[in-house]
Amino acid sequence: MAVSQLASGTQAATVTTEHTLSTQSAQGAYSLIVDLSNMVSGDEVVLRVKIPGKTSGTSRVCFTGRYDYNGSQLTPIAISPVIAATAWVATLQQTDGTSRNFDWSVQGQVG
């Protein structure tokens, strides 16, 4: 199977709001890719991926990535790979700083 882009967009973050970027329902291997290059000193972003523990279960956080900018940005692109047998949800929350726009995509193999 080939890897393909399954969803993409630009999220205008509202500080403290958790924004759902993408929900995937097919079994697959997914990666959330977020461009953090718009961040400046004082900005902080939390990325989360949620999956259920069983089919028809409640989605719970299985990956959390916290990225902050303190004068030099070491990670301009954030990637979170997760394999899911059922639902897969990716969110972005800017927790500090001034609201920024973040380009993102979900790439993966389904089926």
SULHUGI-V372245 format. One line per field, one symbol per residue. burial: b if it has 24 or more other ideal C-beta (glycine too) atoms within 12 Angstrom, else e. A space follows every 50 residues. Layout:
burial=???
This chain:
burial=eeeeebbeeebebeeeeebbbbebeeebbbbbbbbbebbeeebbbbbbbb beeeeeeebeebbebebbbeeeeeeeebbbebebebbbbbbbbbbebeeb ebebbbbbeee
